[in-house]
Amino acid sequence: MLIHPWDAARDTAEWQAWLATHDFGQLAVNGLPGEPPFVQPMHFAYDASRGGEFGEAVAHLARPNPVWPALAADSEVLLSVVDDYAFVPGPWQAPPGAPAEHGTPTSFYAAVQLRCTARVVDAPEEKAELLNRLVGRFQAPGRSATVTPGEAPYGRMLPGIRGLRLEVTDVRAKFKYAGHKPEEVQDRIARGLAERGDPRDAAALAAQRRRRQA
């Protein structure tokens, strides 16, 4: 992922704050010899206070998932999260004083890529703790029973899944919102997003405004 200086995260706090509100991504795992990489969409829970310098993400997948042999062969993986994206038409980006048709179309988006060392979790107690963390991330307390090995309702289901602990070893973060463009162009793009009102435009506009105000 190319990251120009004006698109880079300003500090660790910026990408961690963004990631704290995002919990669905794609896990990329190197393929076995002769096979392409595995790319697994999944929910995850990120915790900056656990693991190493960059925190830890946890997830679970079904035991029949074909990703497990690849993970056993190479535990270095990439968790990619992309959101707050929108298409920006060329006329919105036209340089000041230039014809509208001279503008270059582009994409706005936020992307955080976590390079991780994966550890598979199979021990029932540790797997239950991981699942309870995940459920706590997505649901209010009391809406699901606690996962306890050997106890109903979820104990008998534990063997059907495997947990994943992803220790984050490096991070690449990008917030592409025309930060290098003249104020006139940035204002024009903001007006365009607000007026167009496509389903994802509000999030992209909020991200652009946040970057400009930081």
C-alpha positions as CSV (number, residue, x, y, z in Angstrom):
1,M,0.0,0.0,0.0
2,L,1.5,3.3,-1.1
3,I,1.3,6.0,1.6
4,H,2.1,9.5,0.7
5,P,3.2,11.8,3.6
6,W,0.0,13.7,3.5
7,D,-2.1,10.5,3.8
8,A,-0.1,8.9,6.6
9,A,-1.5,8.6,10.1
10,R,-0.3,11.5,12.2
11,D,0.5,9.3,15.2
12,T,-0.4,5.9,16.7
13,A,-3.4,7.4,18.5
14,E,-5.0,8.3,15.2
15,W,-5.1,4.8,13.7
16,Q,-5.9,3.2,17.1
17,A,-8.9,5.5,17.6
18,W,-10.1,4.7,14.1
19,L,-9.6,0.9,14.6
20,A,-11.5,1.1,17.9
21,T,-14.6,1.8,15.9
22,H,-14.0,-0.9,13.2
23,D,-14.2,-4.6,13.8
24,F,-14.5,-6.3,10.4
25,G,-11.6,-6.9,8.1
26,Q,-9.9,-9.5,5.8
27,L,-7.2,-11.8,7.1
28,A,-4.5,-12.5,4.4
29,V,-2.5,-15.7,4.9
30,N,0.3,-16.9,2.7
31,G,-0.8,-19.8,0.6
32,L,0.8,-23.2,0.6
33,P,3.2,-23.9,-2.3
34,G,1.4,-23.6,-5.6
35,E,-1.7,-21.9,-4.1
36,P,-2.7,-18.3,-4.0
37,P,-2.9,-16.5,-0.6
38,F,-6.0,-17.1,1.6
39,V,-8.1,-14.1,2.2
40,Q,-10.7,-14.6,5.0
41,P,-13.3,-12.0,5.8
42,M,-14.0,-11.9,9.5
43,H,-15.1,-10.0,12.6
44,F,-12.4,-9.3,15.1
45,A,-11.8,-7.5,18.4
46,Y,-8.7,-5.3,18.7
47,D,-7.2,-4.4,22.1
48,A,-4.3,-1.9,22.2
49,S,-3.6,-2.8,25.8
50,R,-2.9,-6.5,25.2
51,G,-0.1,-8.2,23.4
52,G,3.0,-6.3,22.3
53,E,3.7,-2.7,21.4
54,F,0.9,-2.5,18.9
55,G,-1.7,-4.5,20.7
56,E,-3.6,-7.7,19.8
57,A,-6.6,-8.7,17.8
58,V,-8.6,-11.9,18.4
59,A,-11.0,-13.8,16.2
60,H,-12.4,-17.3,15.7
61,L,-13.1,-19.4,12.6
62,A,-14.7,-22.7,11.9
63,R,-12.5,-25.8,12.3
64,P,-13.2,-26.9,8.7
65,N,-11.9,-23.6,7.3
66,P,-9.1,-24.3,4.8
67,V,-6.9,-21.6,6.2
68,W,-5.5,-23.7,9.1
69,P,-2.8,-25.6,7.1
70,A,-1.5,-22.4,5.6
71,L,-1.3,-20.8,9.1
72,A,0.6,-23.8,10.4
73,A,3.1,-23.4,7.6
74,D,3.5,-19.6,8.1
75,S,2.1,-17.7,11.1
76,E,3.0,-14.2,9.7
77,V,-0.3,-12.7,8.5
78,L,-1.9,-9.4,7.5
79,L,-5.2,-8.1,8.8
80,S,-6.6,-5.5,6.5
81,V,-9.4,-3.1,7.4
82,V,-10.8,-0.5,5.0
83,D,-13.8,1.8,5.5
84,D,-15.0,5.4,5.2
85,Y,-14.6,5.2,1.4
86,A,-16.2,7.2,-1.4
87,F,-15.6,7.9,-5.1
88,V,-14.6,11.5,-5.8
89,P,-15.5,12.6,-9.4
90,G,-12.9,14.4,-11.4
91,P,-14.6,17.9,-11.5
92,W,-14.5,18.1,-7.7
93,Q,-10.7,17.8,-7.9
94,A,-10.1,20.3,-10.7
95,P,-7.2,22.7,-9.8
96,P,-8.3,26.3,-9.0
97,G,-9.0,28.2,-12.2
98,A,-8.9,25.1,-14.3
99,P,-11.8,23.7,-16.4
100,A,-13.9,21.2,-14.4
101,E,-13.2,18.4,-16.9
102,H,-9.4,18.7,-16.1
103,G,-10.0,17.3,-12.6
104,T,-8.7,13.8,-11.8
105,P,-11.1,11.2,-10.3
106,T,-9.9,9.5,-7.2
107,S,-11.0,7.5,-4.1
108,F,-11.2,8.6,-0.5
109,Y,-10.7,5.8,2.1
110,A,-9.2,4.9,5.4
111,A,-7.1,1.7,5.6
112,V,-5.2,0.1,8.5
113,Q,-3.1,-2.9,7.8
114,L,-1.9,-4.9,10.8
115,R,1.0,-7.3,10.3
116,C,0.6,-10.0,12.9
117,T,2.0,-13.2,14.3
118,A,-0.9,-15.6,14.5
119,R,-1.3,-18.1,17.3
120,V,-4.1,-20.8,17.0
121,V,-6.1,-21.3,20.2
122,D,-7.4,-24.8,20.8
123,A,-7.4,-25.2,24.6
124,P,-11.0,-25.1,25.7
125,E,-10.6,-22.6,28.6
126,E,-8.5,-20.2,26.6
127,K,-10.9,-20.5,23.6
128,A,-13.9,-19.8,25.9
129,E,-12.2,-16.7,27.3
130,L,-11.5,-15.5,23.7
131,L,-15.1,-16.0,22.7
132,N,-16.4,-14.2,25.7
133,R,-14.2,-11.2,24.8
134,L,-15.5,-11.3,21.2
135,V,-19.1,-11.5,22.3
136,G,-18.5,-8.6,24.8
137,R,-17.2,-6.5,21.9
138,F,-20.3,-6.9,19.8
139,Q,-23.2,-7.4,22.3
140,A,-24.6,-5.8,25.4
141,P,-24.0,-7.8,28.6
142,G,-26.6,-10.5,29.3
143,R,-27.8,-11.0,25.7
144,S,-25.9,-14.3,25.4
145,A,-24.9,-16.9,28.0
146,T,-21.3,-17.1,29.1
147,V,-19.2,-19.6,27.1
148,T,-17.9,-22.2,29.6
149,P,-16.3,-25.5,28.5
150,G,-18.5,-28.5,29.1
151,E,-21.6,-26.5,30.0
152,A,-24.7,-25.6,28.0
153,P,-25.5,-24.0,25.8
154,Y,-22.1,-23.4,24.1
155,G,-19.8,-25.9,25.6
156,R,-20.6,-28.6,23.2
157,M,-19.9,-26.2,20.3
158,L,-16.4,-25.3,21.3
159,P,-14.7,-28.2,19.4
160,G,-16.2,-26.9,16.1
161,I,-14.2,-23.7,16.1
162,R,-10.6,-22.6,16.6
163,G,-9.5,-19.3,18.1
164,L,-6.9,-16.9,16.8
165,R,-4.7,-14.5,18.7
166,L,-3.0,-12.0,16.4
167,E,-0.1,-10.2,18.0
168,V,0.4,-7.0,16.0
169,T,4.0,-6.5,15.1
170,D,3.8,-3.6,12.6
171,V,1.1,-1.2,11.3
172,R,0.6,0.7,8.1
173,A,-2.2,3.2,8.2
174,K,-3.5,5.5,5.5
175,F,-6.2,8.2,5.5
176,K,-6.6,9.4,1.9
177,Y,-8.7,12.5,2.0
178,A,-7.0,15.1,-0.3
179,G,-5.0,16.5,2.5
180,H,-2.4,17.9,0.0
181,K,-5.0,19.8,-2.1
182,P,-5.6,23.5,-1.9
183,E,-8.3,24.6,0.5
184,E,-10.6,25.6,-2.4
185,V,-10.4,22.1,-3.7
186,Q,-11.0,20.5,-0.4
187,D,-14.0,22.7,0.2
188,R,-15.4,21.8,-3.2
189,I,-15.0,18.1,-2.4
190,A,-16.7,18.5,1.0
191,R,-19.6,20.3,-0.6
192,G,-19.9,17.5,-3.3
193,L,-20.0,14.8,-0.7
194,A,-22.6,16.6,1.4
195,E,-24.8,17.3,-1.6
196,R,-24.5,13.9,-3.3
197,G,-25.5,12.0,-0.1
198,D,-24.7,8.5,-1.3
199,P,-24.8,5.9,1.4
200,R,-21.1,6.1,2.3
201,D,-20.6,9.8,1.7
202,A,-21.3,11.0,5.2
203,A,-18.6,8.8,6.7
204,A,-16.1,9.9,4.1
205,L,-17.0,13.6,4.7
206,A,-16.7,13.1,8.5
207,A,-13.2,11.6,8.0
208,Q,-12.2,14.4,5.7
209,R,-13.3,17.0,8.2
210,R,-11.6,15.2,11.1
211,R,-8.3,15.2,9.2
212,R,-8.6,18.9,8.3
213,Q,-9.2,19.8,11.9
214,A,-6.5,17.7,13.4
